[in-house]
Amino acid sequence: MQIGRGFWASKILLSAVKFQIFSTLSERKTMSASEIKSHLGFKCTDRHVFDYLDALTSFGFLNREGMLETAKYSNSIDTDFFLDKNKPSYIGGLLEMFNNRLYGFWGNLEEGLLTGLPQNEVTQGENLFEKLYADPDRLKEFIHAMSGIQMGAFMALAQKLDFSKAKTLLDIGGSAGILSLMVAKHQPHMACVTWDLPAVAPVANEAIQKFQLQDRVNTASGDFFKDEFPKADIVTMGNILHDWDEETKLMLMKKAYDALPEGGTFVAIENIIDEDRNKNAFGLMMSINMLIETGSGFDYTLSDFEKWARQIGFKSVSIMPLAGPTSAAIAIK
C-alpha cells in the first residue's frame, strides 16, 4: 500500500518544489500557513493548506511550531541546503523534471511495456536528445536535472579515483561540465574538457565562469555518433551509456578506448545494478525510465560492463562505489 500510494507523497513534494516553497522559506526563515497561502495564491480552504504543509512536515521537509492558525513553518536543515533554488547545493532540478516531464510519462508505463516504445515527447523515429536540444527551456531544465542528481557522485569520483598518473580528462556528454569542474577543483594538476553538442556549450561555459576554473576546464563540441573522441588520459561518461542499446554502448566504449593511451582509464558513472538484481532498486527503476525515455536504453550490472569492456580490448575492470546508488565502472586499457 505504501508503494501503491507513493504518488501521493511524490506529488506533494514535487508541487512544493514547483511552487518554490522551500526557496521562499529559506529567504523569509518562517511563515504562517496564511502567509504561504497568500504568497502562492492558493484558493483552496485553509484546512487543506494546513494539511498540505503538515504533510510536508510529517515527511521531514518542514519544521513547525504551533498548530493550524498559530503554526509557523520553516525549512528542515537538509531541505534548506538541498532544495533552496538559490543555493549552489540545490538538487531540485531533477525533481522539477520529474514533475514537468516524467510524472505524466510514467502514467503510460503499461503502454511502454506492451509496445517497447518511448512514452515521452518523442514521436516515432525522432531522437530524444535532438528533441530536447531543440527546445532551449527544456534543454536547460534537463541539464540542471542531470547536474543535481550527479553532483554527489561527481564529487566522490573527483576525490576517490587515482589521478596521480594522469594529466588530462575528457568528459563525454559533459552537459553543464560539473564532472570536469569537480575534478579540476579537487585535482589541481588536471586539465579537463567537457564535450557535448554545440547547444550545451553556453550552459557549460556559464558554470565554468561561476567556478572560476577557465584555466583548467574547457568546452569542446561534437556528436559522438559522428565524431571521434579527442585524446585524453582519462575518458568519463556520466549516465551516458544507459541511454542506449547494447550495440551503441559498445560503439561508445570503443571510441573511448581509441581515445586513451595504453594504461589509460575509462570511467562510466551509472546506477550500476547489483549482481543479484535485488538491492539497487534505484538502478532498476532508472533502467525502466530508459524504456519511458528511449525505448531501447537500459542500466546494467558490472558483469555486463566487464563483458563489453573485454570484448573491446580493455585489460582490467573494477567498480568504485560513489554516492547513494551510484558507482563508477572502471576499465583500464
N, C-alpha and C positions, 0 to 999 in steps of 0.2 A: 504493500500500500504506500509506503514511503517513497519508493521509486516511481510507482504509478502516478502519484500526485506531485511528482517532483517539479512539474512545470508551473505549479502554483508558486512555490518558493522562487523558482528561477525568474518568473516574470515580475515578481515583486522587486527582486534585486535589479533586474535589467531596466525596469522602468525608473527606479531610483537613480541609476546611473544616467539614463537619458534625461531625466529632469535636473541632473547635476545637484541633487540634494546634498551629497557629501562635499562637493566643492563649495557650495553656499555655506554649509555649516562650518567648514574649515575657515572660511573668511569671517563669519559672524560669531563663531565659537558656540553660542547656544541660541535656540529659537523655540518658541512655543508652537503647538500644533496650529493654532490660528494664524500665526505669522507665516508658517510654511504654507498653509492653505492659501493665504492671500498672495504670497510671493509667486506661487506656481499657478494660481488661477483655477484651483480645483472648484468644481461646482457640486461635488458630492456632499453628503451630510457630514457634520463634524464627527459623528460616531465612526464613520468609515475612514476618515482621516486618522483618528486615534488608532483604529485597527491596523491601518497601513503602517504607521510609524511604529506601533508597538510590535508588529510582526518583524520589522527590521531590527528592533531592539532585541526580540527573542532570538533572532538569528545571530546576534553579536555585532551587527554593523553599527548600531547606535547605542549610546548611553542615555538614560532617562532619569531625571529627578522629578518627583511629584507624580501625579496621576491625572489623566484626562485633561480637564481645562487648566489645571495648575502645572502640568508637566512641562519640563524644559528638556529639549533634546540636544545632544552633541554627538560628534563622531567618536567611535572607539579608536584606540591608538592605531591599530592596523588599518582601519578604514581611512583615517586621516592621512596615513603615509601612502597607501596604495591606490586610493580612489578619489583623491583630490586632483582634479584635472590640471591644476596649476603647478603641481609638483613634478619634478623630473622622474620621480619614482612611480608615477601613475601607470597602472597596468590595465586600466579600464577600457583601453582601445579595443581589446578582444571582446569584452562584454558589449561594447557598442555594436560591434559587427555581429555578435550573436543575436542581438535584438533587432538590428536593422535588416539583416540578411538571413541568418541561419535559422532563427526561430520559426519562420514561416516555411522555409525549405524542408526542415526536418519533419514537418507535418506531412510530407509526402514520402516518408521513408518506405512505406509499403510499395508505392509505385516504383521507387528506385530498385528495391529488391526484386520486384516482378519483371521489370524491364531492363535493368542494368544500365539505365541512362541517368545522367545528371538531373538534379531536381532544382537547379538554380536559374540564374538569368540566362544561361547559355541555351541557345536554340540548337537544334540538331546540326552538327557539322562545325560549330563555332568552338573556339578555344577559350576556356575560362579566363586566362590571363590577358589575351587580346581584348576581350570584352571589358575586363576590369580596367586595363591600362588606357582604354579609350575614353573613360569617364574620370576626369581629374578628381572629383569628390569621392567617388568610390575607391579610386586608387589610393588616395591619401588615407581613407578610413582603413583600407586593407593593410597598408604599410604600418600604420600606428598600431593596428591589432597585432600584427606579427611582432613588432618591436616589444609590445607589452608582454606577450606570452614568452618571448625568448630571452628577455633581459637577464633573468636569474641564471639560466643555463649558460649564456654567453659569458657572464661574469665568472662563473665557476670554471669554464674552459680556459679563460684567459689566465687564471691563477693555478690551475692544476696540470695542464698539459706541459710537457717538457719542450721549451722553446730554445734551449741553450745552443743547439746546433743549427738553428735556422735564422735567417735574416729577413726573409720576405714571406708574406702571406697573401693569398688570393681568395676572397670570399665570393663564390659563385652564387648568383641570385641574392646579392647582399642587401637588397632593399634599402632601408634607411642607413645602413652602414654601422649598425650597432655592434656587430661582432668585431669588425675591424677596429672600431673605437675602443672597445673593451680590451682587446689585445694590445693596442698601442698604449693605452693608459697603464696597463699592468706590466708590460714588457717594453721598456724604453728603447731597446735596441732593434725592435721590429718595425719594418716598413710594410704597410698594408694597402691593398687595393680592394675596394668593394665594387663588384662587377655585376651589372644588371642592364635591363633595357633602357634606352635613352630617356624615356619618360620619368624614370625613377631618379635620375641624377640630381635634379634640383632639390628633392627632398633629402637625399643623402648629403649633398653639399651644405645644406642648411644645418644638419646635425653635426657635421664636421666643424663648421664655424662655431656652433654652440659649445663644443668640447675644446675648441682652440687647438686642434691637432692637425692643422693643414700641412704641417711639415712632414708628417709620417703617415697620413691617411689620405688617399686619393680615390676618385671615382674613375671608372672606365666603363664604356658601354659596349654591349654586344648581345648577340642572340645565341644561346647555347645549342639551338638546333642547327644553326648555320655556321657558326664561327668556332675556331679552335680556341682553347683557353690560353691566356698569357702564362709564361713560365713563372714558377714560384717554388719555394722550398716546402711550403705547406699550402694545400688547397682544402678549403672548407665548403660545406653546403649545409645550411641550417634549414631544416624542414623543406628540402627541395626534392629529394628522391621519392618521398612518399606521394608526391603529386602524380606520379606516372606509373605506367605498366612496367613489367619486368624488362621488356626489350629496351625501353627508353632509359630505365635505371642503368642497365649495362652500358648503353651508349654514353651516358653522362659520366659514369665511373671510368670508362676507357679514356675519355677526354681529360679527366683529372689525372689519370695515370700518365698520359703522354705529356702533360704539363710539368710533371715532377722530375727532379733529378733522382739518380739512384740513392736510396736511403730516404727519399722524401716522404712526406706524410699526407695522407688523405683522411679527412675527418668529416663524417656525416653526423650531424646533430639532430636526433629524432627521438620520438617517444618509443624507444625500442621495446617491442613486446617480449615478455619473458618466455623462456623456452617451454614452460608448461602451459603457456597461454591462459593463465587463470589468475594472475596477480596484477599486472599493469592494465587495469580496466580503462584508464585514460587512453593508452595506446591503442587498445581495441576499438574504443569509441571514435578515436581520431581516424582510424582506418575506415570505419563506416562513414565518417564525414567525407572521406575522399570519394566514396560512392556518390554521395549527395553532390559534391563539388565537381568531380571529374569523370565519374563513371568507371574508370579503369585504374586509378591510383590506389595504393594500399600501403599500410605500415607493415613492419616486418620484424623478425627476430634476428639476433646476432648470427644464428646459423644460416639464415637466408643471406645476410650480408656477407658472411665469410665465403659462402658458395660462389657468389658473384665476384667477390674480390679475387679468389683463387683462379676463377675462370679467366679473368682479365690479366693476371700475372703478378698481383701483389703477393709478397712473400710471407707476411705475418699479419694477423688480425687480433685486436683486443677491444675491450669495452671499458669505458670510464663513466661511472655514474656522475651526473651533474646536479641538477636541481629538480626536486619533485619526481615526476615520471620520466624525465628526460635524461638521455645518456648520449655519449659520443661513441660511435662505432669508428674505430681507427684502423687504417690499413697502411702498411709500410711497403714502399716499392723496393 
